[in-house]
Amino acid sequence: MPIENRSVGKGKKEAKPRSTQEWEEALCFAGDALEKSRAAETMRRDHLPNEANTTVQEAMDFLKSRYDPSTLIYIASTGLKSNAA
């Protein structure tokens, strides 16, 4: 059972409803970061260090975005879906 489902189940037991929206957002950002990281590794193998470094920074930005409240509000308001989904 995925951890987000356990969280919802625990909330039901405690009569404190929990949402999986934050889990879903975290998974989307992590998936995007993984995609960028894999692309950066390919660039590194192809001897493109500058491009690889830029792409790694983009991957880190996805991970940082997970904790930026304005990003979460934007995603919720637009219904924006991650490429990693």
KOLVOLUM-567871 format. One record per residue: x, y, z of N, C-alpha, C, O in turn; residue in one letter. Coordinates in steps of 0.02 Angstrom, whole numbers. Last residue first. Example, Ala and Ser with C-alpha at 12.3 -4.5 7.8 and 13.67 -1.06 7.14 Angstrom:
KOLVOLUM-567871
> 642 -112 354 684 -53 357 645 2 394 670 57 402 s
> 660 -284 390 615 -225 390 660 -165 390 712 -166 423 a
//
This chain:
KOLVOLUM-567871
> 191 636 -738 131 598 -718 114 545 -769 65 508 -760 a
> 290 715 -783 309 650 -756 249 607 -739 257 547 -728 a
> 239 836 -816 258 792 -871 273 722 -847 270 674 -886 n
> 99 882 -712 170 870 -722 182 827 -784 139 787 -802 s
> -32 996 -742 -9 928 -731 65 923 -748 89 956 -794 k
> -130 1126 -673 -69 1107 -709 -48 1036 -692 -46 1018 -633 l
> -236 1188 -619 -246 1118 -636 -187 1092 -676 -194 1041 -710 g
> -224 1317 -576 -225 1306 -648 -240 1234 -667 -256 1220 -725 t
> -224 1314 -437 -270 1360 -472 -275 1346 -546 -326 1363 -577 s
> -124 1222 -404 -193 1209 -385 -242 1252 -424 -296 1229 -443 a
> -12 1291 -454 -31 1226 -481 -104 1210 -466 -141 1187 -509 i
> -13 1405 -370 -19 1411 -442 -42 1345 -474 -87 1345 -516 y
> 6 1347 -244 -56 1384 -257 -67 1391 -332 -123 1383 -355 i
> 134 1295 -263 79 1250 -249 12 1283 -262 -34 1252 -289 l
> 207 1413 -282 204 1363 -335 145 1317 -324 109 1301 -372 t
> 194 1473 -158 165 1507 -216 160 1459 -275 113 1464 -315 s
> 265 1386 -72 192 1391 -68 161 1424 -129 106 1405 -150 p
> 387 1277 -112 371 1348 -122 295 1355 -123 262 1332 -171 d
> 425 1146 -111 416 1179 -46 399 1253 -52 397 1288 -1 y
> 439 1108 -241 393 1069 -199 378 1106 -134 324 1097 -105 r
> 543 1180 -290 475 1204 -303 424 1169 -260 372 1197 -244 s
> 653 1101 -265 642 1159 -223 570 1185 -230 540 1208 -182 k
> 638 1009 -369 635 986 -300 622 1044 -253 584 1037 -205 l
> 654 1093 -479 591 1056 -471 584 1033 -399 530 1037 -370 f
> 785 1136 -457 731 1185 -453 663 1150 -446 620 1175 -410 d
> 855 1020 -485 854 1045 -416 797 1096 -407 766 1098 -354 m
> 835 1018 -623 810 963 -582 805 986 -509 755 972 -475 a
> 905 1133 -658 833 1131 -671 801 1075 -629 747 1085 -602 e
> 1033 1089 -626 1004 1146 -589 929 1147 -598 892 1162 -551 q
> 1048 992 -723 1046 972 -653 1016 1028 -610 978 1014 -564 v
> 1052 1075 -834 996 1029 -827 991 1003 -755 936 994 -730 t
> 1174 1140 -813 1112 1179 -818 1051 1134 -806 1004 1154 -771 t
> 1261 1030 -818 1255 1070 -757 1191 1111 -756 1157 1116 -705 n
> 1244 990 -952 1226 945 -897 1217 983 -832 1170 970 -795 a
> 1295 1100 -1019 1225 1083 -1028 1201 1037 -971 1145 1044 -946 e
> 1428 1088 -975 1390 1149 -962 1315 1136 -967 1276 1159 -925 n
> 1471 958 -1020 1466 975 -949 1424 1037 -934 1387 1038 -885 p
> 1457 850 -1123 1426 916 -1126 1416 942 -1054 1359 946 -1030 l
> 1492 715 -1150 1543 767 -1141 1516 838 -1152 1546 879 -1186 h
> 1397 621 -1144 1411 648 -1210 1460 706 -1208 1469 742 -1257 d
> 1384 605 -1009 1416 551 -1047 1435 574 -1117 1483 549 -1147 r
> 1313 723 -984 1380 714 -955 1418 660 -994 1477 669 -1009 r
> 1193 694 -1049 1235 750 -1073 1306 743 -1046 1354 757 -1082 m
> 1148 591 -967 1161 578 -1038 1207 632 -1067 1253 617 -1104 t
> 1130 662 -850 1180 608 -852 1197 591 -924 1255 578 -940 e
> 1026 747 -887 1092 776 -871 1146 722 -873 1202 736 -895 a
> 923 655 -900 945 692 -959 1015 721 -947 1057 720 -992 a
> 911 618 -766 931 568 -816 956 601 -880 1004 578 -910 r
> 868 740 -714 931 710 -691 956 658 -740 1016 654 -754 s
> 744 757 -775 798 804 -789 865 775 -770 915 783 -806 k
> 676 647 -716 682 652 -789 740 699 -808 780 682 -852 e
> 682 685 -581 714 624 -604 726 625 -679 779 606 -703 l
> 602 800 -584 673 805 -564 712 744 -587 768 750 -610 a
> 479 743 -617 510 791 -662 585 798 -648 625 802 -694 d
> 460 665 -502 464 634 -568 497 679 -619 538 657 -659 g
> 453 764 -404 507 715 -401 515 681 -469 572 668 -491 a
> 336 830 -443 399 866 -443 458 818 -442 508 829 -477 f
> 245 722 -425 253 754 -491 320 791 -495 357 784 -544 c
> 257 695 -288 275 643 -336 286 672 -406 330 651 -442 l
> 208 816 -237 277 796 -223 300 743 -273 357 746 -297 a
> 75 808 -281 118 862 -304 192 844 -294 233 855 -338 e
> 32 696 -208 31 695 -281 77 749 -310 113 737 -358 e
> 46 744 -77 85 685 -99 89 685 -175 143 673 -203 w
> -48 847 -80 23 864 -71 68 805 -91 122 816 -118 e
> -167 771 -98 -145 821 -148 -71 837 -141 -36 841 -191 q
> -224 688 -10 -164 662 -44 -137 712 -94 -89 697 -130 t
> -283 740 150 -283 746 78 -219 716 49 -166 718 81 s
> -374 674 287 -311 696 257 -318 696 181 -355 656 153 r
> -483 695 427 -472 682 356 -406 711 331 -386 766 351 p
> -485 625 568 -453 686 545 -437 676 472 -382 652 455 k
> -519 507 631 -572 555 616 -544 624 600 -575 675 615 a
> -424 412 636 -419 465 687 -474 517 680 -476 566 717 e
> -456 337 525 -458 306 591 -460 358 646 -494 349 697 k
> -432 432 424 -500 407 435 -506 376 504 -556 387 539 k
> -294 447 437 -337 504 449 -409 483 462 -443 511 504 g
> -253 321 397 -241 342 465 -285 402 484 -311 405 539 k
> -289 329 261 -320 280 306 -312 298 378 -359 291 418 g
> -202 428 218 -274 440 214 -310 392 261 -356 412 297 v
> -80 361 240 -93 425 272 -168 440 273 -195 462 324 s
> -91 254 156 -88 241 228 -104 305 266 -137 303 318 r
> -84 321 35 -146 287 53 -148 271 128 -201 274 159 n
> 48 364 38 -5 415 39 -72 384 56 -113 416 89 e
> 119 243 31 119 281 94 64 334 96 36 347 149 i
> 35 107 -49 75 168 -51 67 209 13 14 208 44 p
> 42 -59 0 0 0 0 45 62 0 88 70 44 m
//
